[in-house]
Amino acid sequence: MSGDRPVLRRRAWWCVVLLGCLAAVVPSPASARSHRPSLPDRFAPLSTWTRTATVRQRPAGRAIALLRYCSDDTSQTTVVGADRDSYRRLTLSRFDEAAGTGLIAPDGTRVLLLDSVNVPADRRAARLVDLRTGAVRHVRLTSWHSNVGAGPQLLAWSYDGRYVAYAVPAPPPADGTAAGSYEDGRPIRDLVLLDLRTGVSTRYPKIRPVRAAAFAPDGRLAAQVRQQAWLVTTHGAVRGRIALPAGQELAGPAAWSPDGALLATTAATGGGSTSAVGVGFVRAPGAHRPVPEPVAAGSLLGWRGADRMLVARDLRIDEVSLTDRRVRTANRWPAHDDPICDLHLAIGLVRQATIRSATEPDRGATPLWPLAAAGTVALALAVLAAVLLLRRRRRLLRSRR
């Protein structure tokens, strides 16, 4: 029995060594959350060596940004934390292209994702993801039929979190021709308002063709119909119309300024784009503030105040002052093989957010290189143990002779 004690001591010692190695390679827990939201000064690239957990696997709380990495063979929709550098996937895999279209709630707590359009009309739905718990709720969309392969389009989310404006293809024309389903080169769509409290979608076929929409902080909805912004209540009543400059359209879900006095316009399609095209302005009814000069380049992402806005430009986000035209770079993202091709900010959070120095991203999963290192250590220990065991057996055989 006493002869076995050195062997037991050696095994215990090697266990301690193995645990120490594992502790050295596995990352420490993420830092504590802060109360005030913040935007990182840079976005992390799509990771190859660290698997990014899904929101459902490891919820990380409210998010400041919803972005999509994409290239010829990759599409991954990800949320970036509003309190720390957490990254969580919303798509099922790196190659899941069905969930590429999404919208983040103004308070950053939820994301609405469109399911694939290649499903039966009576089963078309959107996924409402709670970023705090990881819970997923399927919300039925209104039915539609398109003879040109068009699908739904998410437009805007109200600041109180209750309503989402989206658009669905208008019914095909009586003659069934494809040309009759287009206007100015775009599929004709109807406005739909989704009440997330009840799960009911209400379609407004008289608000057609809708191209873009934006909610004001006070709940008003501006829906673009041709070259006008129609002011619509949540019950579908039209309360006014604003003429938009020729060749311009509403600049996406963040188009309405925080004070409700301005509507931003752009020559690009929709908001959330990362292209640099410029932002113009029109005055809202009842407002008396001067209309600022257009911003020469950038796509509107959100407002930091009534006179400061965040715009996406080439591989960065700039904060632009509308009063003195000063520009400060708030965020950069690296150029890499999987670029960020779609970006939305939680427009209710960015108004009060600070800019934080980005740290090592918390992806909610163990990186692959520590696992590989731990596996190498374990394999080396197993080989060493086998060698020691073989030597011990040889010594026992010699002693018996």
Backbone hydrogen bonds, N-H to C=O, Kabsch-Sander energy under -0.5 kcal/mol:
donor,donor_aa,acceptor,acceptor_aa,energy
4,D,1,M,-1.0
5,R,1,M,-0.5
5,R,2,S,-0.9
8,L,4,D,-2.3
9,R,5,R,-2.7
10,R,6,P,-2.4
11,R,7,V,-2.3
12,A,8,L,-2.6
13,W,9,R,-2.4
14,W,10,R,-2.3
15,C,11,R,-1.9
16,V,12,A,-1.9
17,V,13,W,-2.0
18,L,14,W,-2.4
19,L,15,C,-2.5
20,G,16,V,-2.2
21,C,17,V,-2.2
22,L,18,L,-2.3
23,A,19,L,-2.4
24,A,20,G,-1.6
25,V,21,C,-1.3
26,V,22,L,-1.9
38,S,82,A,-2.2
39,L,354,T,-2.9
41,D,356,R,-1.9
43,F,332,R,-1.9
51,R,366,T,-0.5
53,A,51,R,-0.6
53,A,363,R,-2.9
55,V,89,R,-2.1
58,R,54,T,-2.5
60,A,131,L,-0.5
61,G,131,L,-1.7
63,A,108,G,-2.9
64,I,80,V,-2.6
65,A,80,V,-1.4
66,L,344,H,-3.0
67,L,78,T,-2.8
68,R,342,D,-2.2
69,Y,76,Q,-2.6
70,C,339,P,-2.7
71,S,74,T,-1.9
75,S,94,R,-2.9
76,Q,69,Y,-2.4
78,T,67,L,-3.1
79,V,88,R,-2.3
80,V,65,A,-2.4
81,G,86,S,-2.5
82,A,62,R,-2.1
86,S,84,R,-2.3
87,Y,362,D,-2.6
88,R,79,V,-1.8
89,R,53,A,-2.6
90,L,77,T,-3.1
91,T,77,T,-1.0
96,D,93,S,-1.4
97,E,95,F,-1.0
100,G,97,E,-1.1
102,G,100,G,-0.6
103,L,112,L,-1.8
105,A,110,R,-2.8
108,G,105,A,-2.0
111,V,129,V,-1.9
112,L,103,L,-2.8
113,L,111,V,-0.5
113,L,127,R,-2.6
114,L,101,T,-2.3
115,D,125,A,-1.5
119,V,117,V,-1.4
123,R,120,P,-2.0
124,R,121,A,-0.9
126,A,139,V,-2.6
127,R,113,L,-3.1
128,L,126,A,-0.6
128,L,137,R,-3.4
129,V,111,V,-3.1
129,V,127,R,-0.7
130,D,128,L,-0.5
130,D,135,A,-2.8
131,L,109,T,-2.6
131,L,129,V,-0.7
132,R,109,T,-0.6
134,G,130,D,-2.8
137,R,128,L,-2.6
139,V,126,A,-3.2
139,V,137,R,-0.6
140,R,138,H,-0.5
141,L,124,R,-1.9
153,Q,167,A,-2.2
155,L,165,A,-2.6
156,A,165,A,-1.7
158,S,163,Y,-2.9
161,G,158,S,-1.7
164,V,194,L,-2.0
165,A,156,A,-2.8
166,Y,164,V,-0.5
166,Y,192,V,-2.8
167,A,153,Q,-2.5
168,V,190,D,-1.7
170,A,188,I,-2.8
176,G,173,P,-1.4
181,S,178,A,-1.7
182,Y,179,A,-1.3
183,E,186,R,-2.5
186,R,183,E,-1.4
188,I,181,S,-2.6
190,D,168,V,-2.9
191,L,204,Y,-0.9
191,L,207,I,-1.3
192,V,166,Y,-2.9
193,L,202,T,-2.5
194,L,164,V,-3.0
194,L,192,V,-0.5
195,D,193,L,-0.6
195,D,200,V,-2.7
196,L,162,R,-3.1
196,L,194,L,-0.8
199,G,195,D,-2.8
200,V,195,D,-0.8
202,T,193,L,-2.7
203,R,201,S,-0.5
204,Y,191,L,-3.1
207,I,204,Y,-1.9
208,R,206,K,-1.2
210,V,189,R,-2.1
211,R,224,Q,-2.0
212,A,224,Q,-0.5
214,A,222,A,-2.0
215,F,253,P,-0.5
216,A,220,R,-3.1
219,G,216,A,-2.2
221,L,232,V,-1.4
222,A,214,A,-3.0
223,A,221,L,-0.6
223,A,230,W,-2.8
224,Q,212,A,-2.8
225,V,228,Q,-2.7
226,R,209,P,-1.0
228,Q,225,V,-1.4
229,A,242,I,-2.8
230,W,223,A,-3.3
230,W,228,Q,-0.7
231,L,240,G,-2.9
232,V,221,L,-3.2
232,V,230,W,-0.8
233,T,237,A,-2.5
236,G,233,T,-2.0
239,R,231,L,-3.6
239,R,237,A,-0.6
240,G,231,L,-0.7
242,I,229,A,-1.8
244,L,227,Q,-2.7
248,Q,245,P,-2.0
249,E,266,T,-2.0
251,A,264,A,-2.2
252,G,250,L,-1.4
254,A,251,A,-0.5
255,A,252,G,-1.8
257,S,262,L,-2.3
260,G,257,S,-2.0
263,L,282,V,-2.5
264,A,255,A,-2.5
265,T,280,G,-2.3
266,T,249,E,-2.7
267,A,278,G,-0.5
270,G,268,A,-0.7
272,G,300,L,-0.8
277,V,275,S,-0.8
278,G,298,G,-1.3
279,V,295,V,-2.0
280,G,265,T,-2.4
282,V,263,L,-2.1
284,A,261,A,-2.9
287,A,284,A,-1.9
295,V,279,V,-2.9
296,A,294,P,-0.5
299,S,312,A,-1.6
301,L,310,L,-3.0
302,G,310,L,-1.3
304,R,308,R,-2.3
305,G,308,R,-1.3
308,R,305,G,-0.8
309,M,320,V,-2.2
310,L,302,G,-3.3
311,V,309,M,-0.5
311,V,318,D,-2.6
312,A,299,S,-2.9
313,R,316,R,-2.7
316,R,313,R,-1.9
317,I,331,N,-3.0
318,D,311,V,-2.6
319,E,328,R,-3.7
320,V,309,M,-2.9
320,V,318,D,-0.6
321,S,326,R,-2.4
322,L,307,D,-3.4
325,R,321,S,-0.9
328,R,319,E,-2.3
330,A,317,I,-2.7
330,A,328,R,-0.6
331,N,317,I,-1.7
332,R,41,D,-1.5
333,W,315,L,-1.7
341,C,68,R,-2.4
341,C,339,P,-0.8
342,D,68,R,-1.0
343,L,272,G,-2.8
344,H,66,L,-2.7
345,L,301,L,-0.5
346,A,64,I,-2.1
347,I,345,L,-1.3
348,G,106,P,-1.0
349,L,106,P,-1.0
349,L,346,A,-1.3
350,V,346,A,-1.9
352,Q,349,L,-1.4
353,A,349,L,-0.8
354,T,37,P,-1.9
356,R,39,L,-2.1
356,R,354,T,-0.6
358,A,356,R,-0.6
362,D,85,D,-3.6
363,R,361,P,-0.8
368,L,49,W,-3.2
369,W,49,W,-0.7
371,L,367,P,-1.2
372,A,368,L,-2.5
373,A,369,W,-2.6
374,A,370,P,-3.2
375,G,371,L,-2.6
376,T,372,A,-2.2
377,V,373,A,-2.5
378,A,374,A,-2.8
379,L,375,G,-2.5
380,A,376,T,-2.4
381,L,377,V,-2.6
382,A,378,A,-2.3
383,V,379,L,-2.4
384,L,380,A,-2.5
385,A,381,L,-2.8
386,A,382,A,-2.2
387,V,383,V,-2.3
388,L,384,L,-2.6
389,L,385,A,-2.5
390,L,386,A,-2.4
391,R,387,V,-2.3
392,R,388,L,-2.3
393,R,389,L,-2.2
394,R,390,L,-2.0
395,R,391,R,-2.3
396,L,392,R,-2.2
397,L,393,R,-2.4
398,R,394,R,-2.3
399,S,395,R,-2.4
400,R,396,L,-1.6
401,R,397,L,-1.2
